[in-house]
């Protein structure tokens, strides 16, 4: 690994305790114990198809989960109540799956956890872990040390993940002590099917090419202990390329490329970035490639410039970087001090979806860099989602729908939902004499409305309901419930 090719004192706003008070409205449901945040959506132009994937967390447990919404703001799916990151659709062995990291976050701005891979019934088909001899700030041993920052599936069905290891190191060159501690920024490529490590990389093993003195993150007086190690690097994304890897080191304002040197590049003014996240690669050839990234341009202690999405053309022959696109909503200027993501949704439409990390918003931009969708799921600086995505997804859950019946005299209101289902459009309601009965009487059919649909039923004669989720007239799943 070699010198950074692009470059122009804080703890990242990643931990729950660092977030401000949240007064955002939450959704309450009759059929599920969920309290997801309300998603407020504004559209100003045509959008690409897909669902919005976020993993919010704040100062309260409400809404802390992997969440899917449609782009009208309706909840589609809520996962278990746990801190989640990198929740999105990826492809494993030619199968669309959803993947996410779940685990424990540290106050220092990283985490320890596991990557879960679910099929289109939400059954977990792979669980990726990273055991090993890692040192943690709190001295606790974990079953898996995968960090929250990256869980990227490659074309060879491996998973790229980051990890942070507390390491004792001589920091006298930057004003520290000979026996101080810092965080070694690491990444691993893990075979998904076998959970075997196929490649590993450590920033400290390349200190000649990535000197500590070049870190933009100063060593504060109260850092350098095992409990509060210095985060010189802050690795936050890894991308596989033809001849190696590209990594993002936030605290160097730089990306580092491959297994061979490319040196420093001449860059235009628009290509300068700082405190960045989520470097991604497209259209790689021997002569060049396109790099997309989320340019925070801010830290928790300093506001510098509007946060932008950047698409850059990297000329490997002439060693030049030029700006192709800059995404910034002039009507809603955002300063994201941490986290964030840049997703090219389609190379046909050139729509881009951006998650703003510490600011609880996501935006979709069209090919002309105009914001055509803005969705917010919490008060600014009160709720974070490490990344945000918009993905096409089809799922039929392996579990049954949920039904709650509210009865008054001989009428009732039937509340129906099917967490995670995308393929049904209406409900059919029947009465039944018993759970085992096959002699059901059709009462009514109602159109699906958002996550939870309610229907009024009068003149009850039977002690049971059968509720069927359907696509047109095709039954997909049903449940029989007693009338209370």
C-alpha positions in Angstrom: 0.0 0.0 0.0 1.4 3.4 -0.9 0.9 7.1 -0.6 -2.4 8.8 -0.7 -3.4 10.2 -4.1 -5.9 12.8 -3.0 -5.7 15.2 -0.1 -6.6 18.8 0.0 -9.2 16.9 16.5 -12.3 15.1 17.1 -14.2 11.9 18.0 -16.7 11.0 15.4 -20.4 11.4 16.1 -21.0 7.7 16.0 -21.9 6.8 19.6 -25.4 7.1 20.9 -24.3 9.2 23.9 -23.0 11.9 21.6 -26.3 12.6 20.1 -28.7 15.5 20.9 -32.2 15.2 22.3 -34.7 13.7 19.8 -38.3 15.0 19.6 -39.1 13.4 16.3 -42.5 11.7 15.9 -42.6 7.9 16.0 -45.1 5.5 14.4 -47.2 3.4 16.7 -48.8 0.2 15.3 -51.6 -2.1 16.5 -50.0 -5.2 14.9 -46.3 -4.9 15.9 -44.3 -3.7 18.9 -42.4 -1.4 16.6 -42.0 2.4 17.1 -40.0 3.4 14.0 -39.5 7.1 13.2 -41.9 8.8 10.9 -40.2 9.3 7.5 -41.0 12.7 6.1 -40.6 12.6 2.3 -40.4 15.5 -0.2 -40.3 14.8 -3.9 -39.4 17.5 -6.4 -38.9 15.4 -9.5 -39.1 11.9 -11.0 -37.2 9.3 -8.8 -35.7 5.9 -9.6 -37.6 2.8 -8.2 -36.5 1.3 -4.9 -36.9 1.2 -1.2 -35.1 3.4 1.3 -32.7 1.4 3.7 -31.5 3.1 6.9 -30.3 2.0 10.3 -31.2 4.9 12.7 -30.0 5.3 16.3 -30.4 8.0 18.8 -30.6 8.7 22.5 -33.6 6.4 22.9 -34.3 2.9 21.8 -37.2 3.8 19.6 -36.4 3.1 16.0 -33.0 1.6 16.6 -33.1 -1.1 14.0 -32.6 -1.9 10.3 -35.5 -0.2 8.6 -37.0 -0.3 5.1 -39.4 2.4 3.8 -41.0 3.0 0.5 -40.2 6.4 -1.1 -43.7 7.7 0.0 -42.6 7.2 3.6 -44.4 4.0 4.5 -42.7 1.5 6.6 -42.0 -1.8 4.8 -39.7 -3.7 7.2 -38.3 -3.4 10.7 -35.6 -5.8 11.9 -34.6 -6.7 15.5 -34.1 -3.8 17.9 -30.3 -3.4 17.7 -27.7 -1.0 16.4 -27.3 -1.7 12.7 -25.2 -0.3 9.9 -24.6 -0.8 6.2 -28.1 -2.1 5.7 -28.6 -2.6 1.9 -29.2 -5.1 -0.9 -26.1 -6.9 -2.3 -25.6 -9.9 -4.6 -24.1 -13.1 -3.2 -23.7 -16.2 -5.5 -26.0 -14.5 -8.1 -28.8 -14.0 -5.5 -30.1 -10.7 -4.2 -29.8 -10.6 -0.5 -29.9 -8.0 2.3 -26.8 -7.5 4.4 -26.2 -5.5 7.6 -23.8 -5.2 10.4 -25.1 -5.4 14.0 -23.2 -5.1 17.2 -21.9 -2.9 19.9 -20.7 0.7 19.3 -17.8 2.2 21.3 -17.7 5.8 22.4 -14.5 6.1 20.4 -16.3 5.9 17.0 -16.1 2.3 15.9 -17.7 -1.0 16.9 -17.5 -4.7 17.3 -20.1 -7.0 15.6 -21.2 -9.5 13.0 -22.4 -9.2 9.4 -25.8 -10.9 8.7 -26.9 -12.0 5.2 -30.6 -12.7 4.7 -32.4 -14.1 1.6 -35.7 -12.8 0.2 -37.7 -14.6 2.9 -35.5 -12.9 5.6 -34.0 -16.2 6.6 -30.3 -15.8 7.6 -28.2 -17.8 5.1 -24.7 -16.6 6.1 -23.3 -15.1 9.2 -19.8 -13.6 8.8 -17.6 -13.1 11.9 -14.1 -12.1 12.6 -12.5 -13.9 15.6 -8.9 -13.2 16.6 -6.5 -11.8 19.0 -7.7 -8.2 19.1 -7.2 -5.8 21.9 -10.2 -3.6 22.9 -10.3 -0.4 24.8 -12.4 -1.9 27.5 -10.4 -5.1 27.6 -13.4 -7.3 26.9 -13.1 -10.3 24.6 -15.6 -10.5 21.7 -16.8 -13.4 19.5 -16.4 -11.1 16.4 -14.4 -8.0 15.9 -15.9 -6.7 12.6 -16.2 -3.0 12.7 -19.4 -1.2 11.6 -17.7 0.9 8.9 -17.6 -1.6 6.1 -19.3 -4.8 4.9 -19.0 -4.8 1.2 -19.6 -7.9 -1.0 -17.2 -8.3 -3.9 -17.7 -9.9 -7.3 -15.8 -13.0 -6.0 -18.3 -13.6 -3.2 -16.1 -12.4 -0.4 -16.8 -9.7 2.1 -14.6 -6.7 2.8 -14.8 -5.6 6.4 -12.9 -3.2 8.6 -11.5 -3.7 12.1 -9.8 -1.6 14.8 -7.1 -3.0 17.0 -5.7 -1.2 20.1 -1.9 -1.3 19.7 0.9 0.0 21.8 3.2 2.2 19.8 5.9 4.9 20.0 4.1 8.2 19.4 7.0 10.5 20.3 7.2 11.7 16.7 3.8 13.4 17.0 4.2 14.6 20.6 3.1 11.5 22.5 4.9 9.0 24.7 7.0 6.0 23.8 4.5 3.6 25.3 1.3 5.2 24.1 -1.6 3.4 22.4 -3.3 4.0 19.0 -5.9 2.3 16.8 -4.5 0.2 14.0 -6.8 0.6 11.0 -7.2 -2.8 9.4 -9.3 -4.5 6.7 -10.0 -8.2 6.0 -11.4 -10.0 2.9 -13.4 -13.0 4.2 -14.8 -15.8 2.1 -18.6 -15.7 2.7 -19.3 -19.4 2.3 -16.5 -20.6 4.7 -15.8 -17.5 6.9 -12.1 -17.9 6.1 -9.9 -14.9 5.9 -8.4 -14.7 2.4 -6.5 -11.4 2.8 -5.7 -9.0 5.6 -4.1 -5.5 5.8 -2.8 -3.3 8.6 -2.1 0.4 8.3 0.7 0.1 10.9 2.5 -2.4 8.6 2.7 0.4 6.0 3.8 3.2 8.2 6.6 4.2 5.8 4.0 4.9 3.1 1.4 6.3 5.5 3.4 8.3 8.2 1.6 9.2 11.4 2.8 12.8 11.0 0.4 13.2 8.0 -2.7 12.4 10.0 -5.1 15.3 10.2 -6.3 14.1 13.6 -4.2 15.7 16.2 -3.2 13.7 19.4 -5.1 15.3 22.2 -3.6 15.4 25.7 -6.1 12.9 27.1 -5.6 10.3 24.4 -2.9 7.6 24.0 -4.1 5.2 26.7 -5.6 1.7 26.0 -9.0 3.1 27.2 -8.7 6.1 24.9 -6.3 5.2 22.0 -5.4 7.7 19.3 -7.3 7.2 16.1 -4.7 8.2 13.5 -6.2 6.6 10.5 -10.0 6.0 10.8 -10.4 3.5 8.0 -14.1 3.6 6.8 -14.4 2.0 3.3 -12.6 -0.7 1.2 -13.2 -1.3 -2.5 -11.8 -4.2 -4.5 -10.1 -3.2 -7.8 -8.4 -5.2 -10.5 -4.9 -5.0 -9.0 -5.6 -4.6 -5.3 -7.8 -2.4 -3.1 -8.8 1.2 -2.6 -9.2 2.3 1.0 -10.5 5.5 2.6 -8.7 6.9 5.6 -10.9 9.7 6.9 -8.2 11.2 9.2 -5.8 11.5 6.3 -8.3 13.1 3.9 -7.1 10.5 1.5 -7.7 7.4 -0.5 -5.0 4.8 -0.9 -4.8 2.6 -3.9 -3.7 -0.9 -4.7 -0.6 -3.0 -4.1 1.6 -0.6 -6.2 2.4 3.0 -6.0 0.6 5.7 -8.0 2.1 8.7 -6.3 0.4 12.0 -5.8 -2.0 13.3 -8.4 -2.6 16.8 -9.8 -6.2 17.6 -8.9 -8.6 20.4 -9.9 -10.2 22.6 -7.2 -13.5 20.8 -7.3 -11.8 17.4 -6.4 -10.5 18.5 -3.0 -12.2 16.7 -0.2 -11.8 16.2 3.6 -13.1 13.9 6.4 -14.6 11.7 3.6 -16.5 8.4 3.6 -17.5 5.7 1.2 -15.0 5.8 -1.8 -16.4 3.6 -4.6 -14.9 2.7 -8.0 -16.5 2.5 -11.4 -15.3 2.0 -15.0 -11.8 0.8 -14.1 -9.3 0.4 -17.0 -5.6 0.4 -17.2 -5.7 4.1 -18.0 -8.1 5.3 -15.3 -11.2 4.9 -13.3 -14.1 6.9 -11.8 -14.2 7.4 -8.0 -17.3 8.4 -6.2 -17.3 9.5 -2.5 -19.1 11.3 0.3 -17.2 14.5 1.1 -18.1 15.4 4.7 -15.9 18.5 4.7 -16.7 18.9 8.4 -15.8 17.4 11.8 -17.7 17.7 15.2 -15.3 20.5 16.2 -15.2 22.4 13.0 -17.7 23.6 10.3 -15.9 24.1 7.0 -18.1 23.8 3.9 -21.3 22.2 2.7 -21.2 18.4 2.6 -21.2 17.1 -1.0 -21.1 14.0 -3.1 -18.2 13.9 -5.5 -17.6 11.9 -8.7 -14.1 12.1 -9.9 -12.2 11.0 -13.0 -8.8 9.5 -12.2 -6.3 9.6 -15.1 -3.6 7.0 -14.2 -1.5 7.8 -17.3 -1.3 11.6 -16.8 -1.7 11.5 -13.0 -4.6 13.9 -13.0 -7.9 14.0 -11.2 -10.8 16.0 -12.5 -14.3 16.6 -11.2 -17.2 15.0 -13.0 -20.1 15.7 -10.7 -20.8 17.6 -7.4 -24.0 16.8 -5.5 -25.2 19.6 -3.2 -28.8 20.7 -2.6 -28.6 24.4 -2.7 -32.0 24.7 -1.1 -31.0 22.5 1.9 -27.3 22.9 2.6 -26.1 20.2 5.0 -23.0 20.0 7.2 -22.5 16.4 8.1 -19.8 16.1 10.7 -19.5 12.3 10.5 -20.6 9.2 8.6 -22.4 9.2 5.2 -22.6 7.4 1.9 -22.7 7.9 -1.9 -24.6 5.4 -4.0 -24.8 5.4 -7.8 -28.2 3.9 -8.2 -28.1 3.2 -11.9 -25.5 3.8 -14.7 -28.5 4.2 -17.1 -30.3 7.0 -15.2 -27.2 8.3 -13.3 -29.3 8.9 -10.2 -27.3 9.2 -7.0 -28.6 8.4 -3.5 -26.8 9.9 -0.5 -27.1 9.3 3.2 -26.0 12.1 5.4 -24.8 10.2 8.4 -24.9 12.4 11.5 -27.7 14.4 9.8 -30.8 12.2 9.7 -31.6 12.8 6.0 -31.2 11.0 2.7 -31.4 12.5 -0.7 -31.8 11.3 -4.3 -30.2 13.4 -7.1 -31.0 13.1 -10.8 -28.5 13.1 -13.7 -28.4 16.9 -13.7 -27.4 16.9 -10.0 -30.8 18.2 -8.9 -32.2 16.9 -5.6 -35.5 15.1 -6.5 -36.2 13.4 -3.1 -35.4 14.3 0.5 -36.4 12.0 3.3 -35.8 12.8 7.0 -36.2 10.4 10.0 -35.1 12.5 13.0 -34.1 15.9 14.3 -30.8 17.2 13.0 -27.8 15.9 15.1 -30.2 13.9 17.2 -30.4 10.7 15.1 -27.8 9.2 12.9 -27.7 6.4 10.3 -24.2 5.5 9.4 -25.1 5.1 5.7 -28.4 5.3 3.7 -29.3 3.4 0.5 -32.1 3.1 -2.0 -32.4 -0.4 -3.4 -34.8 -2.5 -5.4 -36.0 -5.4 -3.3 -38.6 -8.2 -3.5 -39.4 -10.3 -0.4 -42.0 -12.7 0.9 -41.3 -13.4 4.6 -41.2 -16.9 6.0 -43.4 -15.7 8.9 -47.1 -15.2 8.9 -48.9 -11.9 8.8 -49.9 -10.2 12.1 -53.5 -9.4 12.9 -55.2 -7.5 15.8 -59.0 -7.5 16.1 -60.8 -4.7 18.1 -64.4 -5.8 18.7 -67.3 -3.6 19.7 -70.6 -5.4 20.1 -71.2 -7.4 16.8 -68.7 -5.3 14.7 -64.9 -5.2 14.7 -61.9 -3.3 13.3 -59.3 -5.7 11.9 -55.7 -4.4 11.8 -53.4 -6.3 9.4 -49.7 -6.2 8.6 -47.0 -8.4 7.1 -43.6 -7.1 8.2 -41.1 -7.1 5.2 -43.5 -8.3 2.5 -43.3 -6.3 -0.7 -45.3 -8.5 -3.2 -48.9 -8.3 -1.9 -51.4 -5.6 -2.7 -54.7 -6.5 -0.8 -56.2 -8.3 2.1 -59.1 -10.8 2.0 -61.1 -11.3 5.2 -63.1 -14.4 6.0 -64.9 -15.7 9.0 -64.4 -19.3 10.3 -65.9 -21.5 12.9 -62.6 -22.8 14.2 -58.8 -22.6 13.5 -59.0 -25.9 11.7 -62.1 -25.3 9.7 -62.0 -25.2 5.9 -65.5 -23.8 5.7 -64.7 -20.1 5.6 -67.1 -17.3 4.6 -65.7 -14.4 2.5 -66.5 -11.0 4.1 -64.6 -8.3 2.3 -61.4 -7.4 0.4 -59.5 -4.2 1.1 -56.5 -2.6 -0.6 -53.2 -2.6 1.3 -52.5 0.8 2.7 -48.9 1.3 3.9 -47.5 -1.0 6.6 -50.7 -1.6 8.5 -54.2 -1.8 7.0 -57.4 -1.5 8.9 -60.8 -2.7 7.9 -64.2 -2.5 9.6 -66.4 -5.6 9.7 -70.0 -5.7 10.8 -72.6 -8.3 11.9 -70.1 -10.8 13.3 -71.5 -14.3 13.5 -68.4 -16.5 13.8 -65.8 -16.7 16.5 -62.7 -16.7 14.2 -61.3 -14.6 11.4 -59.1 -15.8 8.5 -57.0 -13.0 7.0 -55.2 -13.6 3.7 -52.5 -11.4 2.1 -53.0 -11.6 -1.7 -51.4 -10.4 -4.9 -54.5 -9.8 -6.9 -56.6 -13.0 -6.2 -53.5 -15.2 -5.5 -53.2 -16.0 -1.8 -49.6 -15.6 -0.4 -50.0 -16.1 3.3 -52.9 -16.3 5.8 -53.5 -16.5 9.5 -56.6 -17.5 11.5 -57.3 -15.5 14.7 -60.1 -15.6 17.3 -62.5 -12.7 17.7 -61.9 -11.4 21.2 
